[in-house]
Amino acid sequence: MVIRSFGLAPKERTKIYISKTNTVYFENENKVDVKVDVILSKGVEGMRYVDNK
């Protein structure tokens, strides 16, 4: 179930609040490689990053 979906312009910033029970997916519809910088306020036990390449 998708709780929230939104778009960002190039160089745009946003802050989202994610609980440890949520899963986050980043989608890029134009198929161009992008870089996403993420700053975590604290670690979440058992958290993992999945690279879908």
C-alpha positions, 0 to 999 in steps of 0.5 A: 500500500502506498501511503504517500507519493510525490515528485521533486524538481531537480535540486529540490529538497524535502523532509519526510518522516518515516517510522521503522515499520515503513518501507521507502521506494524511490522511483525515477520515471525518466530512467536517467540515473540520479543521486539521492542524498539521505540524512537519517536522524537516527538509526533503525535496528534491522534497517537495510538498503536494497540496490535494485540495479 
